[in-house]
Amino acid sequence: MTDEPLDQPLDQPLDQPLDWANEPTMSPVDAVMWRGNADRRLRATISMLEIWDRMPDWDRLVAAHEWGSRMAPRFRQRVVDSPFGTGTPTWAVDPDFDLDYHLRRLRIAGDGSWAELLKTCAQLAMTPLDPARPPWEGYLIEGLPDGRTAYFLKAHHAMTDGLGAIIGLAQLHSRTREPSPTKPQPPAPAPDLVTGLDVVRRQVGEEVRRLPARLDAATGVARALTRPRDALRKTLRYGRSVPRVAGLAGPAGSPLLAHRSVSWRFSAFDVAFADLRAAAKAARASVNDAYLAGLVGGFRIYHEKLGAEVTTMPVAIPISVRTSDDMAGGNRIAVGRLAAPVSMEDPFERVLTMREQVRLARHEPALDLFNTLGPTLAWLPAGILAQFGGTSAMNDLQASNVPGIPFDVYVAGAKVERMYPFGPLPGCAVMATMITHGPTACLGINADAAAVTEPDLFADSLVAGFAEVLSLAPGTGGLTRLV
């Protein structure tokens, strides 16, 4: 957050909050993520590490957050659940909202290195959020080399997905170092005195209102039975797709990465976006295909260095189903499943294989499975929901690629030089997330400490894997580790 917004939309009323994360209730998918907190392995904390070129004025930074929480009231809202812990919870403005709790300041210990910074951020990310407060925390981190500072923002995934987070941050950052006296000044939202019983009454009302739609759906099924061959064909296609989308079919995980814990390890990398795009173009593929091929190449090299053989490995990718009609907050994602060709040494062939697998994953008939089951899963108690975590534990890698902010932005007078995203570890061995910030693609890796037992070797292997892909476009640079 910052003390001035990007340009407001033309239809944005003066002194009104942003049209971001305004849903009064969680979606079923958001609710499933929220209840994952019952299992330490499934905590869905997403994080963003920003590197700033200078130390901001602390009072100005505090004022920026106070202003930002009025521009995006979701940052003042806590989660109110039903007494039974089922159904979809409600977002409600916290009557006890305390910015001093959420915004903190610290100095990194040790030598002040980037490695120490990443260790500190991983420790912060592993610390659970207070479920009785708005689920986010921000940290100004001092003590970096060359007068730089860092800002670490962590929030619960139920607030938003990666694309939604970028949409929100882009509007809460500034394009100039100087304060803007003409920025909107919406009032602080009034507290919501919502109880658990209020949530139950709302849930019951929603279920009653859904009855006509369910009757229409039943009528549609009955109508489909008048064309049994078509209905059977669609049912069989969907049925064959379900095991693939649910992660019940596909390759087994690597024995080298089989162990799981509750310990996270962060690492971060830079690569010139133009170089990654050039390599993708050389292979007649997308940047995302080249990115995935670089990651998979890194896994191959890591296994080779440790004397382990693996042919394929299970990979999950989020597929955005967000439309222009959707609110900017919340989660609008489906899950695609890939059988990554780890043993494939030729980078050109590997990029094309990833391209084809991503294309097939995007057109799975059951791609909407998670969103389809969401309304049912949201009614399950947290303890039962935790049993569904096994499908993500089958993944050696989950990888996402989110468009970033394409222009310079500032926070309380400090320029944002880099943005490194870090996703949670919902049972997988490694979570890789890439955001393009200006000309640089910033890659954040979160690895399970029990799965990746040689983190430095793994980081070197990723650098080498991307070097293979980038070699497809002569004259390109390489992946650089933040150390």
N, C-alpha and C positions, 0 to 999 in steps of 0.2 A: 504494500500500500504506500501511497505517497501523498504529498500535500496538495496535489492538483491532478485533475484527470486528463486523459487524452481528449481530443475534440469530442464534444457531446454529439450524439445523433441529432439530425436536423429536427426530428419530432420529439426530442427529449425536452420536457417542460423544465423551465428554470426552477432551480432549488428543489428538484425531485430526485429521489434515489435512482440508481441505475436499474435497468430492466435485466437483472441478473439474479439467478437463484431466488426467485420470488414464490416458488411453490410453497403453500402453507403446510403440506404434508410430504413425507417421503414417498417416493415411488416404491413398489415392491422390491425392485432390485436394490435400491438404496437401503431398504430395511434389512434385507438379507446381509448386506455388507456390515451394517451397524451391529447386527446380532452376532457377527463373527467374533466380536470382542470377547465372547464367552470362552473362546479357545485362544490361548496365547499365540499359537502358531498361525492363527488366521486374522490377527489384528490388521486392519486395513488403514494404516497411516501412510499418507502420501506426503512427500516433502519437496521443497525447492530451495536450493542453495544459490544465492546471488552473490557475485563478487563485485564490490563497489570500488571505485578509483580513489575514494577519500573517506575520511570520517565525517559523517553527517552531524549536524547540530542535534543533540539529544532532544531538547525541548521541541524543536521543529519536527523531529521524527515522531515524538509522542503525539503532537498535534495532528500529524499526517494520519496516524492510525485512528485517532478519534474521529477525524473527518471521514476516513475510509469506512469506518464502521457505520457511519450514517449514510454514506453513499451506497454501501452494500450491507443492508441490515442483517443478512445471514450471519455476519460476524458477531452480531449481538444475540443470536438465537441459540437456545439450548434445545435438546431433544426431550420431549415428554412422551413416554411410552405408556401403554396400557398396563394395568396392574398384573396382567397375565403374561406380559412380554410377547404378545402375538399381534398379528395385523401390522398395519403401517403406522409408525409414530408420527407425532405432530412436531413441527418447528414452532417455537414460541420465544418471543423476546424475553430474555432473562431479566427479571426485576432486580437481580443482584449483579448485573454485569459490571465487571471490574477490570478496566484496561490495564491496571498495574499488575494484575495476575497474568494476563495474556502476553504482554510485551515485556521482554526481559533483556538484560545486558550482561555479557560475560567476556572474559579474556581467556583465550586458549592457553593451556598449560604447555610445559615442555619447551621445545625450541621454536614454537610458533610457525612450524612448517605447514605446507598444504596437507601432508599426511596426518599431522596432528589435528588439523581442522576437520578432515573427513572422519577421523576417529571420533572426535567430539560430536559431530553431527549424527553419526550412527548411534551413539549413546543416547542423544536426545530423541532420535526417532524411535528407539526401542522402548522409551519410557511411555507408559500408557497415558492417553488423554483422560482428563476428568470427565466422566459421562454426565455429571450434574451441571457442567458449564458449557458454553459454546465450544465446540470441539476443534480448537486451533490454538497454536502458540507461535509467537514470533520472537526471534533472538537476534540482537545486534552483537556480533562477535568481533572483538578487537584483538590486536596483537599479530596481525598478518605482516608479511614483508612489504617493504616499499610504501608504507603508509596506507595500504589498502585495508578495507574492512569487509566483513561478510554479513549477510543477512540470511537467516535460516527460518523458513516458514514450514510448519508442519500442520496438517489438518486431517480430519477423518475423510476417507474416501466417499462416505455417504453425502458429503457436502457437494462434491462435483467429480467428474472424470477429468482426464488430462486436458482435453480440448476445452471443456468448460472452465477449467482453472486458468488457461491462457487467455480466454475471452475476458474473464474477470480481471486478471492482472493487467492486461493491456489497457483497460479502462481506468485502472486505479494507479497507474504510473504516469509520469509526466514527460513531456517532450522537451522541457527546458529545466535548467538548474534553478532559475529564479522562481520565487513564489508567484502565483497568479491571484491578484486581488478580485478577479471577476468570476472565480470558480463557483459552481453551485454550492449552496449551503442548506441542504435539507435538514429539517429538525430531527432530533433523536427520536427513534420510534418509541411509542408508548409500550410499557411492559404488558405482556400477555399473561393473565392469571389462569393458566390452563392446568387442569388436574388430570390424573389418570382416568377418572370416570368420564371426563369430557371427551377424552380420546376414544373410549369405548363407545360412547353415544355417537360420535362422528363415524366410527367404523361401521356400526350397525346401520346407520343411515346410508352410508355408501353402498353397503351390500344390498339394501332394499332398492336403491336406485339402479343397481346393476342388473336386477332381475329381467327387465325388458330386453336388454342386450343379450342376456343369456338365452332367453326364449327365442330371440331372433336367430342366434347361433344354432340352437337345437332345430329350428325350422330349416335352416340352411343344410344341416346334416341330413335331415329327412328328405329334403329336395334332392340332395346329392345321391341318395339311394335309388332314385329313379333312373340314374345312369351308373349302374353298379360297376361297369368296367373302368370308367374314368375314375370313380371314387376309389376302387381297389388299387389302380395304378398309382394315384397320388399317395394313398396310405402306405403302400409298399415303399415308394421312394422316400417318404418321410421317415418311415420306420428304419430303413437301412442307414439313413443319415444320422439318426439319433445317437447311436453308439460312437460315431466319429466325432460329433460335436461335443458329446458328453465326456470325451476322453477315455471311453471304455474300449475303443479299438485303436490300433496303431502300434508303433514300436514300444518296446519296454525301455525304461530308463537306463542310463549308464550305471553299472555297478560302482564306478569310481565316484559318482555323485549321489549315491543312494541314501546317505545318512542325512538326517534333518535335526535341527535344533531350534532354539528361539533366539539365536545370536546373529546379528546382521553385521556385515562388513561392507563399507562404502569405498568405491573408487570412481575416479572421474577422468574423462578424456576429452580432447578437442580434435576436430578435423575440419579442414576448410570445406564448407558446404559446396563450393564450386567444384572442388576436386571429386567429392563423392558423386555429385551430379554428372560430372564428365565420365567417370567410370561407369555409372549406370547407363548413360547414353551410348557408350562404346559397346555395351552388351545388349542394347535395345530393350532396356528394362527401366523400372522406376527407381528412384532414390531408396525407397523402402526395400526393394528387392536387393539392391547392393548392400544396404545396411545389414539386412538379415544374413546375407552371404558372408559378410565380414565377421559377424558374430559366430556363425557356424564354423568358419575357417579357424577362428580362435579356439573353439572347443576341440577341433581336430588336433591342432598343434599341442594343446594342453594334454590331451590323452596320449599323443605320441611321446611327449617328453617324459611322461610317467609310465611308459611302457604298457599302456592299456589300449585295447582295440575296441572300437565301436563303429558300426556301420551307419546306423541311423539313430536319432534320438527324438523324443517327443518335445514339441515346441508349441506354445500357445501364443496367439496374437489377438489383441483387442481389435475389433472392427467397429468403427463408429457407425451408428445408425441414427445419428443426430440429424434432424431436418430443420429447415428454416422456421417451421412452426413450433419447434421445441423451445422450452425455456433454456437459458444458457447454463443454468446450474444442474445439479443432479447428474445421474449416470445414464448415458444413452449409448451403450456398447453391447456388442455381441462378442462371442469368442470363436476364433478360428483355430483349427488344429492342423499342425503340420508334422510330417515325418522328415526331419531335416537330414540331408545327405552328408553326414559328418565325414565319411571316408572319402568324399569326392575332392580331389586335390586341385583339379583344373578350376580356377576362379570363374572363368567365362561360363563353363557348364554349370557351376554351382549357382551363379546368379540366375541363369535361365531356369534351373530347376526350382529355385525359390519363387521365381515369378509365376511359374505354372501352378505350384502348390498354393500360393496365395490366391490366385485366380479361382481355383477350385474351391478353396475354403470360403471365399466370398459368395459363392453360389450354392452352398450346401442348402438343401431344402429345409433342414432343421436349424438353420443359422439362428433363428429367433427363439431357440429352445429356452435359454435362460430367462428371456423376457416373458415367454409364454408360461413358464413354470413359476415365475416370480410371484404372482398373486397367491398361488398355493403355498410356496415356500415361506412367504412372509407370515403365514399363520402357524408355522411350526415353531415350537419352543427352541431357544438357542442351543440347548444341549443336543437336540436332534439335528439341527442345522449343521452343527459341527461335524457330523458324520459325513456330510457331503464334501468336506474339505479334501477327501481322498482323491477326488478327480484332479484337483490342481496339484496334489503331491506327486502325481504321475509325471509332471512336466519337469524336464531338466532346465528348460529356459522359457521364460515369458518375456516377450519383447514388444515394445510399443514405440511409435515414432509420431511425435506431435508437432505440427507447425508452430513456430514461435513468433516472437514480435519482430517484424522486419525492419524496424527503425530504432534509433537511439532513444533510450528512456532513462529517466532519472528518479531518484528517491531522496527527498529532502536535500537537494543540491548535489547528491553524489550520483555519478554516472554508473549505470549497471553495465559491467563489462562482460559478464558471463551469467548464464542461468543453467544450473545442473539439476535435473529432475531425478528423484529417487522414489520408485514405487515400493509397495510392501512385498512381503514374501508369503503368499497364501499357500504355503506347502511346497512351492517349487524350489529348485536349487539356486537359480539365478534369475533376477529381474533386471532387465536392461531397458532403459528409457532414453530416448534422444529428443532433444528440442533444438531447433535452429534459432540461434540468437544473432541477428544481423548476418554477417558473413560466415559465422562459425556454427558448426553443428556440435552441440554439447551433449556428451554421453555420460549418463549416470548409471553405475552398476551397483546393485545390492545383491550380495552373495551370502548364502547361508554358510556360516563358519564351519559347520560339520560336513557340508557337501564339498566346498572348495577349500581344501586343506592347505593348499600352496598358493596364497593370494598373489604374491609377487610374480610367481611363474604364470599364473592365470592372466594377470595384467599384461605381461610381456607377450603371452600367446595371443591375446586380443590385438595387440599392436601388430603382430606378425600376420594375423588373419586379415586385418584390414589392408595391410600392405599388399597382400596378394590381389585383393579386389581393386585397389587403387592403381595397381600396375597395368590394368586394362586400358588406362588413359595415360600415355607417356607424359612425363613432366609434372605429374601431380605430387603433392606432398604425402604425409602420412598421418597416422593417428598419434597424438601426443598425450602422454599420461600426466595428470596433475600430481606432482610429487614435490 
